[in-house]
Amino acid sequence: MKRLVLAGAAGLVATSPKWLPGRVVAMRNRIFTLVNGDEGYQVPVEDFRRVYADPAADGRSEGAALSDLFWYWLAPGPQVHQEHLEPGPRYDEVAKTTRNILVKSKAESQALTERVAARVLDRIETGPGRLLRLRDEMMPVWAELYYELVFGEPCPPEARDLIVGHADDVVSALKCVRPRNMRRRARLTAYLRRRLDDVPHPLPSRLTREEQVFYLQGTFFNTAVVQMSEAMAHLLMVLAEHPQVQRRLAENPDDDEYFDRVLDECLRTYPLFGIAHRITTGDIELADRTIDAGTVLLFSYPEFHHAGVDRAEEFDPERWAGCPAHQQRNFLPFGVAQNRPCPARGLAPVTMRVVTREFLRRFALTTSAAHTRSIPNRGPVFAIPRGSRRNPRTALAYLAVRDRWEDVWRSLAQLVFGTYMVLDARRLRLCTKHFQGGNR
């Protein structure tokens, strides 16, 4: 009997990478629902565009219990984060400032990105071949690029390390693989406070100096760095999984039309947003229902991007041949123009094309790791110098085993840290207290 018990226990442990992560994630979701409540109305796919673009779907934080959790993750300064400001003059001025900082000609954007990408990627040492985490390798690229956009000068190592450390801490907390580290984040705040007068752009006059610091930190050195690093990790991970696509891009680096197909299909398959939420400030009348004012709207980007698409889970850039992205009914990678569109929607494709070209000029990628939309494993790949004949079979076998077992650890860490942070966010109630104090 004892042997049977031991054998059964050994079997459970040995097979845990197959069954444990999914069950732990389901348990974590149940805990989140129990703590936060089942808040919100999930907008059906057929109403997604119509409701998202409605002028009454413009509330962002006030009135949603879910906002307490997002403010907790985005601190410090979530009250002036561009994506969490309520509609009005402050938001309008902040959004205009962000656009002014980001707007450059295509040629200027390409030249800046080429210079930054070359500087950062030349520091990556792979030897004959090496396992990399794509998100980790991409963060310094975007840290340096957005620093130069904000300050108008090359990024010093001290600033790069502070920006990367801050962005890594935010995204790790968002994915619940680590609790947030406010001391790590505060180091960047202190640096930006010292450098505020060195910013050559006019900053929002409706914000205090301290709020201007938080605005820079949250908009450029949090969201911009995190989102672009995640987007590039997804894109390069896709290329590692599809060698024929990678080869075509590497051999034809100036084929912008094909790159656009690949990028659009990557953003369709792995949208950067999971669930976006808005709060209605008035009634929204639909053909068969009325959405009342004060409703928390939940927009599922993965569901929307996959609806009505044949083989929706399959990555196939050829589905975009002869079909421009703007003609796709269920494709909104950067949001809708009428409701807080991504301010980098013009800059992102241009800069991602340059970084991809520079990366593929140096390295060939392959992977055996899992690739999911949330990409908590940070995009593990095996990279070898372009043109190398090294056979990566052994490295890929090791990577597959390592990734499966790491998934067990990650799921348990997410359960523990996620539960703690949800409870801590509910205790602090950062958003609720802000608006109860009469702030806007």
C-alpha positions in Angstrom: 0.0 0.0 0.0 2.8 2.4 0.9 4.5 1.7 -2.4 1.2 2.5 -4.3 0.9 5.8 -2.4 4.5 6.7 -3.1 4.1 5.7 -6.8 0.9 7.8 -7.0 2.5 10.8 -5.4 5.5 10.4 -7.8 3.1 10.3 -10.7 1.3 13.4 -9.6 4.6 15.3 -9.3 5.9 14.0 -12.6 2.8 15.0 -14.5 2.2 18.3 -12.6 3.3 20.5 -15.6 0.3 19.1 -17.6 -2.5 19.5 -15.0 -1.4 21.8 -12.2 -1.0 25.3 -13.9 -4.5 25.3 -15.4 -6.1 24.3 -12.1 -4.2 26.9 -10.2 -5.1 29.6 -12.7 -8.8 28.6 -12.4 -8.5 28.8 -8.6 -6.8 32.3 -8.8 -9.6 33.5 -11.0 -12.2 32.3 -8.5 -10.4 34.1 -5.7 -10.2 37.3 -7.7 -14.0 37.1 -8.3 -14.7 36.4 -4.7 -12.6 39.4 -3.5 -13.6 42.0 -6.2 -17.1 40.7 -7.0 -18.4 39.9 -10.5 -18.3 43.5 -11.6 -19.0 44.7 -15.1 -20.9 44.0 -18.2 -18.9 42.1 -20.9 -19.7 43.8 -24.2 -20.7 41.3 -26.9 -18.5 41.1 -29.9 -21.2 42.4 -32.2 -21.5 45.6 -30.1 -17.8 46.0 -29.4 -17.0 48.8 -31.8 -20.3 50.6 -31.4 -20.1 50.7 -27.6 -16.4 51.4 -27.4 -16.8 54.4 -29.6 -19.9 55.8 -27.9 -19.3 59.2 -26.3 -20.9 57.9 -23.1 -18.3 55.2 -22.7 -15.7 57.7 -21.6 -15.4 57.1 -17.8 -12.1 55.6 -16.9 -11.6 55.0 -13.2 -14.3 56.6 -11.0 -17.0 54.2 -9.9 -15.3 50.9 -10.7 -14.0 48.7 -7.9 -11.7 47.1 -10.5 -9.9 50.5 -10.7 -8.5 50.1 -7.2 -6.5 47.0 -8.4 -5.2 48.8 -11.5 -4.2 51.9 -9.5 -2.4 49.6 -7.1 -0.4 47.9 -9.9 0.4 51.2 -11.6 1.4 53.3 -8.6 3.1 55.7 -8.0 0.9 58.4 -9.5 -2.0 56.4 -11.1 -4.3 59.4 -10.6 -2.4 61.2 -13.4 -1.6 58.2 -15.5 -3.0 59.2 -19.0 -5.1 56.0 -19.2 -6.7 56.6 -15.8 -7.5 60.3 -15.9 -11.2 61.1 -16.2 -12.4 62.9 -19.3 -12.0 66.7 -19.1 -9.5 69.5 -19.5 -6.7 67.7 -17.6 -7.0 64.6 -19.7 -7.1 66.6 -22.9 -4.0 68.6 -22.1 -2.1 65.4 -21.0 -3.1 63.6 -24.2 -2.0 66.5 -26.3 1.4 66.7 -24.5 2.0 63.0 -25.1 1.2 63.4 -28.8 3.5 66.3 -29.1 6.4 64.4 -27.5 5.8 61.3 -29.7 5.2 63.0 -33.1 8.2 62.8 -35.4 8.5 62.3 -39.1 8.8 58.7 -40.3 12.4 59.3 -41.3 13.2 60.8 -37.9 11.6 57.9 -36.1 13.4 55.3 -38.2 16.8 57.0 -37.7 16.3 57.3 -33.9 15.2 53.7 -33.6 18.0 52.4 -35.8 20.6 54.2 -33.6 19.1 53.1 -30.3 18.5 49.5 -31.4 22.0 49.1 -32.8 23.5 50.4 -29.6 21.4 48.1 -27.4 21.5 44.9 -29.5 25.2 45.1 -30.0 25.5 44.6 -26.3 23.8 41.2 -26.4 26.4 38.4 -26.3 25.2 35.0 -27.5 28.5 33.4 -28.3 27.8 30.4 -30.6 24.2 30.3 -29.1 22.4 31.3 -26.0 18.9 31.1 -24.3 17.4 34.5 -24.0 14.2 36.0 -22.6 12.9 38.3 -25.3 11.1 40.7 -23.0 14.2 41.2 -21.0 16.3 42.0 -24.1 13.7 44.4 -25.5 13.2 46.5 -22.4 16.5 48.4 -22.7 15.7 49.2 -26.3 12.4 50.9 -25.5 13.8 52.5 -22.2 16.5 54.2 -24.2 14.2 55.2 -27.1 11.5 56.7 -24.9 14.1 58.5 -22.8 15.5 60.1 -25.9 12.0 61.1 -27.0 11.3 62.7 -23.7 14.7 64.3 -22.9 16.1 64.9 -26.4 19.4 63.3 -25.6 21.0 59.8 -25.5 20.0 57.7 -22.4 22.7 57.3 -19.8 23.2 53.9 -18.2 21.9 55.0 -14.9 18.5 56.1 -16.3 18.2 53.0 -18.5 18.7 50.8 -15.5 16.1 52.7 -13.4 13.6 52.7 -16.2 14.0 49.0 -16.9 13.9 48.1 -13.2 10.7 50.1 -12.8 9.0 48.7 -15.9 10.0 45.1 -15.0 8.5 45.5 -11.6 5.2 46.9 -12.9 4.7 44.2 -15.5 5.8 41.4 -13.1 3.2 42.6 -10.6 0.5 42.9 -13.3 1.2 39.2 -14.2 1.3 38.3 -10.5 4.7 36.6 -10.7 6.1 38.9 -8.1 4.7 41.4 -5.6 5.3 45.0 -6.4 8.4 46.7 -5.1 7.7 50.3 -4.3 11.2 51.1 -3.3 12.4 50.0 -6.8 9.8 52.2 -8.4 10.6 55.2 -6.2 14.2 55.3 -7.5 12.9 56.3 -10.9 10.6 58.8 -9.4 13.5 60.5 -7.5 15.5 60.6 -10.7 12.7 62.2 -12.8 12.1 64.7 -10.0 15.7 65.8 -10.2 15.6 66.0 -14.0 12.2 67.6 -14.5 13.6 70.9 -15.6 15.7 69.2 -18.2 12.7 68.1 -20.2 12.7 70.3 -23.4 9.0 69.9 -24.0 6.2 71.9 -22.3 4.6 69.7 -19.7 0.8 69.8 -18.8 0.2 73.1 -16.9 -2.8 71.7 -15.1 -0.5 69.2 -13.3 1.6 70.1 -10.3 5.4 69.5 -10.6 5.0 66.2 -8.7 2.1 65.2 -10.9 4.3 66.0 -14.0 6.9 63.6 -12.6 4.3 60.9 -12.2 2.9 61.6 -15.7 6.3 61.1 -17.3 6.9 57.9 -15.2 3.5 56.4 -15.9 3.0 57.3 -19.5 6.5 56.9 -21.0 8.5 54.8 -18.7 5.8 52.5 -17.5 3.1 51.9 -20.2 5.2 52.7 -23.3 8.2 50.6 -22.3 6.1 47.7 -21.0 3.7 47.6 -23.9 6.4 47.9 -26.6 8.6 45.3 -24.9 5.6 42.9 -24.7 4.7 43.6 -28.3 8.2 42.9 -29.5 8.5 39.7 -27.4 5.3 38.4 -29.0 6.5 39.3 -32.5 10.0 37.8 -32.2 8.5 34.7 -30.4 6.2 34.2 -33.4 9.2 34.4 -35.7 11.0 31.9 -33.6 8.0 29.6 -34.0 7.7 30.1 -37.7 11.1 29.8 -39.4 9.8 30.3 -42.9 8.3 33.7 -41.9 11.5 34.6 -40.0 13.6 33.6 -43.1 11.5 35.7 -45.4 11.8 38.8 -43.3 15.5 38.3 -42.7 16.1 37.9 -46.4 13.8 40.7 -47.4 14.3 43.4 -44.7 12.8 46.2 -46.9 9.5 44.3 -47.7 7.3 46.6 -45.6 4.1 45.1 -47.0 5.0 41.6 -45.8 6.1 42.9 -42.4 2.8 44.7 -42.0 1.0 41.4 -42.6 3.1 39.6 -40.0 2.7 42.4 -37.5 -1.1 42.6 -38.0 -1.4 38.9 -37.6 0.7 38.9 -34.5 -1.4 41.7 -32.9 -4.6 39.8 -33.9 -3.4 36.5 -32.5 -1.8 38.0 -29.4 -3.5 41.3 -28.6 -1.6 43.4 -26.0 -4.8 44.1 -24.1 -6.8 41.4 -22.3 -9.8 43.0 -20.8 -10.2 46.8 -21.1 -12.7 48.6 -18.9 -14.6 51.8 -19.2 -17.4 53.3 -17.1 -20.5 54.8 -18.8 -21.2 58.5 -18.0 -24.6 58.3 -19.6 -27.0 55.7 -21.0 -26.1 53.9 -24.2 -29.0 52.9 -26.4 -28.5 49.7 -28.5 -31.0 48.0 -30.8 -32.0 45.5 -28.2 -31.0 46.9 -24.9 -30.0 50.0 -22.9 -26.7 50.1 -21.0 -27.3 52.3 -18.0 -25.1 55.1 -16.9 -22.6 54.0 -14.3 -22.1 50.6 -15.8 -18.6 49.1 -15.8 -18.0 48.0 -19.4 -15.6 45.1 -20.1 -14.1 44.8 -23.6 -12.4 41.4 -24.3 -9.8 42.0 -27.0 -8.9 38.4 -27.4 -12.5 37.4 -28.0 -13.1 40.3 -30.3 -9.9 39.7 -32.4 -10.7 36.0 -32.8 -14.4 36.2 -33.6 -15.5 35.5 -37.1 -12.0 34.4 -38.2 -11.3 30.9 -39.6 -8.6 29.0 -37.6 -8.5 31.9 -35.2 -5.8 30.4 -33.0 -3.5 29.8 -35.9 -0.9 32.4 -36.9 -1.2 33.0 -40.6 0.0 36.3 -42.1 -1.2 35.3 -45.5 -4.8 35.9 -44.3 -4.0 39.6 -44.6 -2.9 39.4 -48.3 -5.0 41.9 -50.2 -7.0 42.7 -47.1 -5.8 45.9 -45.3 -6.2 46.0 -41.6 -8.6 48.9 -41.7 -11.1 46.7 -43.6 -11.1 44.1 -40.8 -14.2 44.4 -38.7 -12.8 42.7 -35.7 -9.3 44.2 -35.5 -8.5 47.1 -33.2 -4.9 46.7 -32.0 -4.6 50.3 -30.8 -8.2 51.0 -29.7 -10.8 53.2 -31.4 -10.1 56.8 -32.4 -13.1 58.1 -30.5 -12.2 56.7 -27.1 -8.6 57.1 -25.9 -6.7 55.6 -28.8 -3.1 54.6 -28.1 -1.0 57.7 -28.6 1.8 55.6 -30.1 -0.4 54.0 -32.8 1.5 55.8 -35.5 4.9 55.4 -34.0 4.7 51.7 -32.9 4.6 49.9 -36.3 7.4 52.1 -37.6 9.7 51.5 -34.7 8.8 47.8 -34.4 9.8 47.3 -38.0 13.2 48.8 -37.4 13.9 46.8 -34.2 12.8 43.6 -36.0 15.1 44.2 -38.9 18.0 45.0 -36.6 17.4 41.9 -34.5 17.1 39.6 -37.4 20.2 41.0 -39.0 22.2 39.8 -35.9 20.4 36.7 -34.7 18.4 33.7 -35.8 15.7 32.5 -33.3 14.0 29.3 -32.5 12.0 28.1 -29.5 10.2 25.2 -27.9 8.6 27.2 -25.1 4.8 27.9 -24.7 3.5 31.1 -26.2 0.4 32.6 -24.6 -1.1 36.1 -24.8 -0.1 37.0 -21.3 3.5 35.7 -22.0 4.4 35.3 -18.3 7.5 33.4 -19.3 8.9 36.5 -20.9 9.4 34.9 -24.3 12.2 32.3 -24.0 14.1 31.6 -27.2 17.4 30.1 -28.3 19.4 32.8 -30.3 22.4 32.1 -32.5 24.4 34.5 -34.6 22.8 35.0 -38.0 24.5 32.6 -40.5 25.6 30.1 -37.8 25.2 26.4 -38.6 24.8 25.3 -35.0 22.1 22.7 -34.4 19.9 23.9 -31.5 18.2 20.5 -30.9 19.7 19.9 -27.4 19.0 23.5 -26.3 15.4 23.2 -27.5 14.9 20.0 -25.6 16.2 21.6 -22.4 14.1 24.7 -23.0 10.9 22.7 -23.4 11.4 20.9 -20.1 12.5 24.0 -18.3 9.5 26.0 -19.5 7.0 23.4 -18.5 8.4 23.1 -15.0 8.7 26.9 -14.7 5.0 27.0 -15.5 4.3 25.0 -12.4 6.3 27.5 -10.2 4.7 30.5 -12.0 1.2 29.3 -11.5 1.8 28.8 -7.7 3.5 32.1 -7.5 0.7 33.8 -9.3 -1.8 32.3 -6.9 0.0 33.5 -3.8 1.2 36.9 -5.0 -2.0 37.6 -6.9 -4.2 36.8 -4.0 -2.0 39.0 -1.7 -2.1 42.0 -4.1 -5.8 41.8 -4.7 -6.4 41.8 -1.0 -3.9 44.6 -0.4 -5.4 46.7 -3.2 -8.8 46.3 -1.7 -7.4 47.3 1.7 -5.7 50.5 0.3 -8.6 51.5 -2.0 -6.4 54.0 -3.8 -8.9 54.9 -6.5 -12.0 55.0 -4.3 -10.3 57.2 -1.6 -9.0 59.6 -4.3 -12.5 60.3 -5.6 -14.1 60.3 -2.2 -11.7 63.1 -1.4 -13.3 65.3 -4.0 -10.4 64.9 -6.5 -10.9 64.6 -10.3 
